[in-house]
C-alpha cells in the first residue's frame, strides 16, 4: 500500500532511510525535521532527481516527525 510507485519515489524513500543522522531538534528535544541542505547534497551524491526529492521528501518527513515525537512522548 505504501510502497513507492516510481523510480523517483524509491529514490526519495532510500534517501529518507539514510537521513537518520540529519535530524533537526528543537530546544525542548522534539524532532522538527531533517536538515534539507544535507538531504539535497546526499540526493545529488546518490544520483537522485532533486525535483522529485523536493516533492516527496517533505511528505515522508512529516510522518517521520510525528512518529518520532509520539515515541518520545511514550
C-alpha positions in Angstrom: 0.0 0.0 0.0 2.8 2.5 0.9 5.4 1.2 -1.4 6.9 3.7 -3.8 5.3 3.5 -7.2 8.1 5.1 -9.2 11.9 5.2 -9.5 11.9 8.7 -8.1 9.7 7.7 -5.2 12.0 4.8 -4.4 15.0 7.1 -4.5 13.3 9.5 -2.1 12.4 6.6 0.2 16.1 5.3 0.1 17.3 8.9 0.8 14.9 9.1 3.8 16.3 5.9 5.2 19.8 7.4 5.1 18.9 10.7 6.9 18.7 9.4 10.4 21.7 11.4 11.5 20.5 14.6 9.9 17.7 15.5 12.3 16.9 19.0 13.4 15.9 19.1 17.0 14.2 21.9 18.9 15.1 23.3 22.2 12.7 21.0 24.0 14.2 18.0 22.4 11.4 17.5 19.9 12.3 16.5 16.4 11.3 19.2 14.0 12.6 17.8 10.7 15.6 16.9 8.6 18.4 19.1 7.5 17.3 19.7 3.9 20.7 21.1 2.8 22.2 17.8 3.8 19.3 15.8 2.3 19.7 17.5 -1.1 23.5 17.1 -1.0 23.0 13.4 -0.3 20.4 13.1 -3.0 22.8 14.6 -5.6 25.5 12.1 -4.4 23.1 9.2 -4.8 22.1 10.4 -8.3 18.5 11.1 -7.3 16.4 13.6 -9.1 16.4 16.8 -6.9 13.0 17.9 -8.1 11.5 14.6 -7.1 13.3 14.6 -3.7 11.9 18.1 -3.1 8.4 16.8 -3.9 8.4 13.6 -2.0 10.7 14.1 1.0 8.6 16.7 2.9 5.7 14.2 2.9 7.9 11.5 4.3 9.4 14.0 6.8 6.0 14.9 8.2 5.2 11.3 9.1 8.7 10.7 10.5 8.5 13.8 12.7 5.0 12.8 14.0 6.1 9.2 14.7 9.4 10.1 16.5 7.7 12.7 18.6 4.9 10.3 19.5 7.5 7.7 20.6 9.4 10.3 22.7 6.1 11.1 24.5 5.5 7.5 25.5 
